[in-house]
Amino acid sequence: MKGRWVFLIAGLFFIASCSSQDKKTENTLASIKDTKVLQYAIEGKNLYEAYCANCHQKDGTGLGKLIPPLNPSDYMAADVGRTARIIKYGQSGEIIVNGQIYNQAMPGNPRLTNLEIARIMTYIYNIWGNQEGVIDANQVEAFLKEMD
Ligand code: HEC
């Protein structure tokens, strides 16, 4: 009986050490040099993890054929303004991301402020190989007024 507990506890330690290693490789904020970008991105990371990571995953890789990736995404790279509208109003209908068809509705986030959207966008557009610089609340306001 005692032997089993030892195995179980050793197993739990193993799982815990694996997941703490994952966290280290996920932290890509260290590569951001600009102070203002970093300020926005730190808050943006928290917001991303609260509002987006359930679906798109912490590391932005998405979920199979259901949730498209943001890391990397040719669709996201092609139009920064459209991303502001997707975050605020949601997105439905067929889209093609990195050559793969997706067709699942993403709910909008009408309660996020322009500043919060700006911070989320500054985060996702300055990690995972992107370098767009700061996206501020005024830009988000303008993006939200544009049409697709
Ligand atoms: C409930 C799950 C869910 C959540 C939460 C969610 N999304 Fe999405 N997102 C989707 C789905 C599904 C699509 C594809 C929509 C389609 O097929 O038309 C999508 C599409 C996108 C796209 C365009 C496609 C791409 O991969 O480039 C972007 C950009 C995006 N989401 C960003 C975000 C951001 C930023 C957040 C957080 C504010 C977020 N999403 C929250 C499910 C979600």
Boltz pocket constraint, residues with backbone or C-beta under 6 A from the ligand:
constraints:
  - pocket:
      binder: B
      contacts: [[A, 47], [A, 48], [A, 51], [A, 52], [A, 53], [A, 54], [A, 55], [A, 56], [A, 66], [A, 67], [A, 68], [A, 69], [A, 70], [A, 73], [A, 74], [A, 75], [A, 76], [A, 83], [A, 86], [A, 87], [A, 91], [A, 92], [A, 93], [A, 94], [A, 95], [A, 97], [A, 102], [A, 103], [A, 104], [A, 105], [A, 106], [A, 107], [A, 109], [A, 120], [A, 124]]
      max_distance: 6.0
